[in-house]
Amino acid sequence: MRADNADLRLTPLGIEIGCVSDERRARFENLAERLSIDCKTIFRNLFRSHRMRQRTYGFKLNKDGIRRSAFKLIVLPSN
């Protein structure tokens, strides 16, 4: 996430030193909240490998029955 996350890394510093407008601060806080919710969702929702295999669009998964989060799926290399 390093390539496009300058706003997430630097906006809090700009807010702290007072160089971010109220409008920009509100947009940033809204974005940060939505990202937080999305991250919790991809870590919290667990699926068995056979269910994920049905919806993986070419990802290779073991048939081991282990419950995995959506995060585990998105970090897999696509082959």
FENSULDA-V795844 format. One record per backbone hydrogen bond with DSSP energy under -1.0 kcal/mol. CO is the residue of the C=O (numbers start at 1). NH is the residue of the N-H. If there is no record, write none. Layout:
# FENSULDA-V795844
((CO:NH) (CO:NH))
This chain:
# FENSULDA-V795844
((5:9) (6:10) (7:11) (10:14) (11:15) (12:16) (13:17) (14:19) (21:25) (22:26) (23:27) (24:28) (25:29) (26:30) (27:31) (28:32) (29:33) (30:34) (31:35) (32:36) (33:37) (34:38) (35:39) (36:40) (37:41) (38:42) (39:43) (40:44) (41:45) (42:71) (47:68) (48:52) (49:53) (52:55) (68:47) (69:73) (70:74) (71:75) (73:76))
